[in-house]
Amino acid sequence: MVSTRLAIHGGKKAIILDQSQASRWPIIDDEVIAAVTGQLKTGEISFSSTIYEFEKEFADYHDVGYALAHNNGTASIHSALFAIGVGPGDEVITTAATFWGTYMPILSSQAIPVFCDIDPYTGCPDPADIEQRITPKTKAMIIVHLGGMPAEMDAIVEVSQRYNLIVIEDCSHAHGATYKGQKVGTIGDIGCFSMQAGKLLPAGEGGVMITNNLDWHERAICLGHYERIPHLSNPDYHKYSPTCFGYKYRISPLSAAIASVQLCHLDQRNKQRNDNVMYLMEGISAFPGMHPLKPAEYIFRGYYSNPYIRYDADELGGLPKSKLIEALRAEGASVASGAPGGRNHLSAIFQERNHPAFSRPEIQREITYEKGDLPRSEKPRQDMMTIPAFPVANEALLDQYIKAFHKVTANATELLE
């Protein structure tokens, strides 16, 4: 029995080690600085072979035929939709529990987003709900591996094959994550990645689209990479080189140089973060009320977002989650209430329907976006909370976190008074 006085009642904190370095991200070290300064010294800050070299490294890492770097992840998704021929009147299924960069490119393609519900524990698309949203106008689906958690791709691919749909994986949170031994981004037809500064592969800004389909790769080039069009293998595309299709999606060579360095460390840093999470989860799981949500054995998650704990208040005498979190924070723990969810289908762009895509004559049915359409997305679980996924942490800090949970749960009755 831990009898130490709780910090919330004036006792000493359980967590006294500095957490700033353990949480530091992105990691900008001498190797990254040397890559940037080296690139600057070449004078190539717009066009550079560095971009092509990074693309080859990224393709090799994923064991795919083609990688096309972009200036951000949103552009990579737009390019993927253009590559597969999504256009006016088409429908694309995705989730509302995600950043707008996933679904707004659907409207930019003059197509219509159709939102599906999520698994309430992972936030990933629910394969059964995807199937219910399919119509004759459905052309593709964008599968978000939310927070770095791979979606249930076997079931999703089975649905896609049964209805002849194209699968685009949004891997913006999940660089290096695997599903049954296969890297995300290579399970569907196209993979798209963001390399914004907070991502697991941070380059400041940047994105990548990968595929094994040469024609889709070259069509994506036609959308926003005019300088490459004259070199495409399909001569029918060469005529678009003066203008492309009106977008300029080229990545900065500086971002490519940073990404190249970060890619070399991706697996090791993912493993370190995962090891820290598993150590913390294992320790916390020994205490009443604490039920860490570990990935399935066939999944290696990338922890872009913090992991979840399901809290069973009955095991601590009905202690409200808010009081538990307040006490843990007083001990120095960076914890928060939270669960996957999102209500972006209720945002103004969909309620007002004032995007030109909604006015296309090719639309054969009116798609509405109503409250209650996505019950699990709209009403996240209330029994969940988050713990940190430290990029860099020693066992001493993690042990102090475990001590904080032990201290608070062992003295939960004091919080009920």
N, C-alpha and C positions, 0 to 999 in steps of 0.2 A: 504493500500500500504506500503510495507516494503521499506524504503528508506536508510537503513543502507548501508554504502559503502561496496562493495564486497571485500572479502579478496584478491582476485586475483588482485585487483587494489589498495591494500595497507590497506584495512580496517581490522577490528578485525575479527578473526575466529568465526563462530557460534558455533563450537564444541570445547570446551576447557577442558571437563572432560577426564580423563585418560581412554583409551579404552582397555588397555592391560589385565586388570582383567576380563572385560566383554567378551573378546575373548578367554580367557584361556581354552585350551583343549589339552589333556585329563585332567580331574580333579583327581589329585592324592592327596588324603587327608589322614588323620590319619587312617581311616578305611581301606583303600587300603594298606597302609604301614604295618598295623598290620596283615592283611591277608597274605602278602608276608613274613614278618618275622616269622609269625606263621608257615607257610609252610616250610620255611627254617629250623626251629627248629625241625621239624619232621624228617629231613634227607631224606625225600622223594622228590627228585628233578627230578626224571625220571618217575618212576611208583608211582601212589598214588590213593587212593580212592577219593581224591579231584576231580579228573577228572570225575569219575562216578557220584559223587554228583552234579557237575555242569551240566552234561548232563541231569540228571533228572530234575533239576530246569529249564533248557532251554526247555525241552520237555513239562513240565507242563505249563510254561509260554505261549507256543504256542498251548497247548491242542492237542498234537500229541503223537503218541505211542513211537517214537524213535528219539533220538538225538545222533549224533556221532561227538565228538570233533576232530578237526584236527589241524595241526601246522600252517595252514593258509587257507584263503578262496579259493585260487587256488586249493589246495589239495582237498577241499570239493567238488568242481565242478568236478574235475577229478574222484573222488570217485563216484559221482552221475552218471556220464556217464558210468563208469564201472559197476555200480550196475544195470543199465537198459539194459546192454548188447550192448552198442554202440561199433562198431568195424569197421574193414576195409570195405571200400566201402559205409558205411553209411554217410548220410548227416545230419547235425544239423544246424538249422537256429538260428541266433542271430544277434546282431547289431555290427557295427564297431565303434559306438560312445560309447566306453567303454574301460576300462583297459584291457590289454592283458590277464589278469588272467581269463577273461570270455571265450575267444575263443581259446587260445592256448591249454587248456586241450582237446579240440576236436581233434586237431592234435596229441596230446599225446595218444589219444585213437585210433589212426590210421584211424580216420574218417575225413570228409571234412567239414569245415565251409562254410555255405552259408549265406551271409549277407543280411539283410533286411533294409529298410529305417525306418526313425523315424518320430514321431510327432515333428514338428519344435519348438513347445513351451515347451514340456516336455523332449524331448530326448528319450522317451520310444518307444519301437517297435510299428510300425503301423500295426494293425491287418490285414488290407486289403492287405498291401504289403507282410506280412508274407504269406498269402494264395497264392499270385502269385509266391512265391519261392518254393512251395511244389512240390516234384516229388515223383515217386514210391520209391526212395531211402531215402527219408526223414524219420528219426526215431524219432527225438525229436526237441524241441526248447528250447533255454535258454533265458528267459525273464528278462531283466535288469530293475530294478526299479531305474532309473538313478537319482543320487543326492538325493535319498530318496523319489522320487515321484512314487507312485504305478502306474503301467501300467494299461491300460483298460482291466482288466482281464476277464470280462464277454465275450467280443468279442473274446479274445484270446482263452479262454477255449472252446468256441463254435466252433472255427476253429479246435482246437486240437481234439475235440471229433468227428467232422465230418470226419477227416482224420485219426483217430486212432493214434494220436501222443502223446508222453509223454512231459509234461511241467515241466521244471526245472526252478525255480525262483532264479535268482541271486539277493539276498537281501543284498548284501554287504554294500549298502548305506542306508538301509531302516529298520533297527531294530526297531520294535515297530510300524511301519507305518501300516495303515489299509485301506482296500478297502471295502466299504459297510459293515463296522463293522467286517470284517474278517482280521486277521493279515496276512501280506504278508509272503510268505513261506509256507502257509497252503492252498492256493487256487489252486495251481497246484498240481503236483504229488510229487515233492521233492523241498525243500527249502535249499539254500546254503547261508552262511553268512561269512563275514570276520570280524575279531576283531583286525585288525591293529590299531595302536595308534590313528589315526585320525578319526576312525569310531565312530558311535553313541554308540556302545558298545565296548569300547577300552580295550584290554587286553595285549597290547604290540605287540604280534603276536598271531594269532589263527584263527580258522574257525570252523564252525559247519554245518553238514548236517542233515536235519530233514525229516521225512516221516512217514506215517502210514503203510507202506508196510514192513513187517518183512523180507521177502526174499531180498529186495533191501538193507535193513539195513545190513543184514548179508553178502551179496556180497560186500558191501562197506568195511566192516571189513576185508574181505579176501584180498583186494587190499593192504592195508597199515597198518594193526593193527594185526600183527602176534600173539601177546601175548593173544589176545582174541579168536582166532580161536578155540582152544580146547573146549571152553564153548558154542559154537553156537548150536542152536537147531537142525540144519540140519547136520546130521552126515557125509553127503557127502563132507562137507567142511573141516572136521577135518584133512584130509591128507595134507592140505596146510599149517598147522601150522609151520613147520620148515622154510618155506621160504616166506610165503604169496605170493603175486604176484610181489615182488621185490621193494616195496616202504615202507618207514617208515614215517607215517603221524601222529604219536601220538603227541598230544599237550603237552606242558610243564605243569607240575602241578602248577608252579608259574603263568603261564598265566591263567590257570583254576581258581586259587584262586582270581586273579584280576577280571576275568570275572564274577565270582559269586557275588562279591561285586557290580560291575557296573550294573549287571542285576537288583539288588534290587532298583536301582535309575533310571533305564532307562525311565520308563513312566513319572516320575516327571520331569526329565531333558528334555525329548522330549516336554512335555507340556510347560515348561518354555521357551524353544527356540521358540516353535510355537507361544506362547503368545507374545513374543517380536517381531516376524516377523509380526504377524497380527496387532499389535499396530502401528508398523512402516508403514506398507502398508496402513492402514486406514488413517493415517495422511498425507502421501505423495499423496494419491489419490485425495486429495482436490485441487491439484495444476495443472495448465494446462500442458499438454504434458506427464503427469505421469500416467501410467496405469499398476498398479501392477497385476501380473499374479497369482491370488489366486487359490488354488486347488478347484476342484468341491466339493460341499457340502458333498458328500458321500466318500470323501478321507481325511484321516489324514496323512499328509506328515511328514516324518522325514527329517529335514534339515541338511543332511550331506553336501550338496552344498548350496551355497547362492541362495536366491530367485531372480526372474527376474522381471524387470520393462520393459514394452514396452514403448518406447519413441516416441511420435508423434511430430516431429519437426515443423510441420505446425502450431501447437497450440502455439509455441513460436517464431513465425515469421521466421521459417526456420533455427533456431539456430542449427548448426551442433552438433551432439552428442558428438564429441570429445571436443568441447568447453564447453559444459554443464558439462561433466565429469571433465575437467580441473578446472572449477570454483568450483564445489562441493568438489573436493580434496583440493583445496586451503582453503576451509572452514573447513577442517578436516575430511571430510566424506571418508570412505573406500568404494569407488564405483569403478566399472570397466565395460568396454565394454565386453559383452559376451552373448552367446546363445548356446543352445545344438548343438552338432555336432561332427564329427570325421571322419578321413580318414584312419583309420587303415587297411582297405582292400587294400590300396595302399602301404603298408609298404613292406620292402624287402622280408620278409618271404613268402609273397603271390606273389610278382612280380617275384621272382627267382624260386619259387616252389621247394626249395631245402630241404624241410622237407621230411623224408621217407614216410609219409602218402600219399604224392602225387604220389608215385611210386607204390602203391599197385595194384596188378593185378585185384583186385575186383572192381576197379573203372570202371564204365560203361559209364561215360561221362566226358568230360573235363570241369571243372568249371573255368571260368576266373574271374579276378578281375581287372576291368577297371575303368578308370576315367569316371565319368558320370553315373556309375551304381546306385549310391545312391545320387541323387541330393540334398535332404534335409540334409543328413548327411554331404555331402561335402561342401555345401554352407549354413552355418548357417545364420539365419536372422540377418540383420544389424541394426535393430531398437530396439535392446534389450540391457539391462545393468543389473548389479547385485548390490544388497545392502547386508549388512551383516545379518547373522543369528546368533545373539549373544547368546552363551550358557548361559551367566550370564550378565544381564544388568538391571539397574534401569530405572525408567521412566524419570529421569532427563537427562540421556544420550540420550535416544530415543527422547525426546522432543527437544534436541539440534540438532539431526539429522533432525527432521521435520522442525525445524527453518532454517537449512541450505538449505533445498530444497525450502522452502518458499522464503527465501532471494534471492536465485539464480534465481528462476523462475520469481519472481516479478520484478527483475532487468535485465531480459534477454536482453532487448534492448541495455543495455550498452555493452553486449558481442558481439553485431552485428556491433558495430561501428568500 
